[in-house]
Amino acid sequence: VQLQASGGGHVQPGGSLRLSCAASGMNFKIAGMDWYRQAPGKERELVASISTGGSTNYADSVKGRFFISRDNVQRTLYLQMNSLNTEDTAVYYCKTQYWGNDYWGRGTQVTVSS
């Protein structure tokens, strides 16, 4: 299983970014998927989750601003991030639990600053 996250970058407060996570080596459509983030000096935290059926859950800090989605044909996970603020600065990781094992993608840096 390989997960490749991309789409990070630098954005001004109030801006938007869309992260992608391309999956390979797995049956993507049967796996729940997550986005996590880790800010400097802080623990890694769960940002958003999406089930195989498309049900979603979000951390309170991102509700109404971030939207997780998936394309089972392209085997890609997305995170649309809107109204970004400086507290969203972090390395973002995609993750799945597949057949009892956790798999993490390499992170993508998101920096929100003016």
C-alpha positions in Angstrom: 0.0 0.0 0.0 1.3 3.4 -0.9 -0.3 6.8 -0.3 1.1 9.9 -1.9 -0.2 13.2 -0.7 0.2 16.4 -2.6 -1.2 19.9 -3.0 0.3 21.7 -0.1 1.9 25.1 -0.3 1.8 28.6 1.1 -1.4 30.5 1.2 -2.6 33.8 2.7 -5.2 33.8 5.5 -8.6 33.4 4.0 -7.3 31.4 1.1 -8.0 27.9 -0.1 -6.0 24.8 -1.0 -7.0 21.3 -2.2 -4.9 18.4 -1.0 -4.9 15.1 -2.9 -3.8 11.6 -1.8 -3.2 9.1 -4.5 -3.5 5.5 -3.3 -2.0 2.4 -4.9 -1.5 -1.2 -3.9 -4.9 -1.5 -2.3 -8.5 -1.9 -3.1 -9.3 1.7 -2.5 -13.0 1.5 -2.5 -13.2 -0.8 0.5 -11.0 1.4 2.8 -12.0 4.2 5.0 -9.6 7.2 4.6 -8.4 9.9 6.9 -6.6 13.2 6.8 -4.4 14.1 9.8 -2.2 17.1 10.5 0.7 17.9 12.8 1.6 21.4 13.6 5.0 22.3 15.0 5.3 21.3 18.6 1.9 19.7 18.7 0.6 16.1 18.4 -0.8 14.7 15.2 -4.5 15.2 15.1 -7.3 13.8 13.0 -8.8 16.4 10.7 -11.4 14.5 8.7 -12.5 11.0 7.8 -14.5 9.5 5.1 -16.0 6.0 5.1 -16.4 3.6 2.2 -19.9 4.7 1.8 -19.0 8.4 1.8 -20.0 9.3 5.3 -17.8 12.1 6.7 -16.6 13.4 10.0 -14.6 16.5 10.9 -12.7 17.9 13.8 -14.6 20.8 15.3 -11.8 23.2 14.4 -12.4 22.6 10.6 -16.1 22.0 10.4 -17.7 24.2 7.7 -14.3 25.0 6.2 -12.8 21.7 5.2 -14.4 19.1 3.0 -13.2 15.6 2.5 -14.1 13.5 -0.6 -13.0 10.5 -2.5 -12.9 9.3 -6.1 -12.9 5.5 -6.1 -12.3 5.3 -9.8 -9.2 7.5 -9.6 -8.3 6.0 -6.2 -7.7 9.4 -4.8 -8.7 11.1 -1.6 -9.2 14.9 -1.4 -9.3 17.6 1.2 -10.7 20.9 0.1 -9.6 23.6 2.6 -11.3 27.0 2.7 -11.0 30.0 4.8 -7.6 29.0 6.0 -6.1 30.6 9.0 -2.7 30.5 10.6 -3.7 27.8 13.0 -4.2 25.5 10.0 -0.4 25.6 9.3 0.8 22.0 9.6 2.0 19.0 7.8 -1.0 17.1 6.4 -1.0 13.3 6.1 -3.4 10.9 4.5 -3.9 7.6 6.3 -5.9 4.4 5.9 -6.4 1.3 8.0 -6.4 -1.6 5.6 -6.7 -5.2 6.6 -5.8 -4.3 10.2 -2.7 -2.3 9.3 -2.2 1.5 9.4 -0.7 3.1 6.3 0.5 6.7 6.2 1.4 8.8 3.3 4.3 11.2 3.3 3.1 14.6 4.5 2.5 17.7 2.5 3.2 21.1 4.1 0.5 23.7 4.4 1.7 27.1 5.5 -0.8 29.9 6.1 0.7 33.3 6.6 0.6 36.8 5.2 
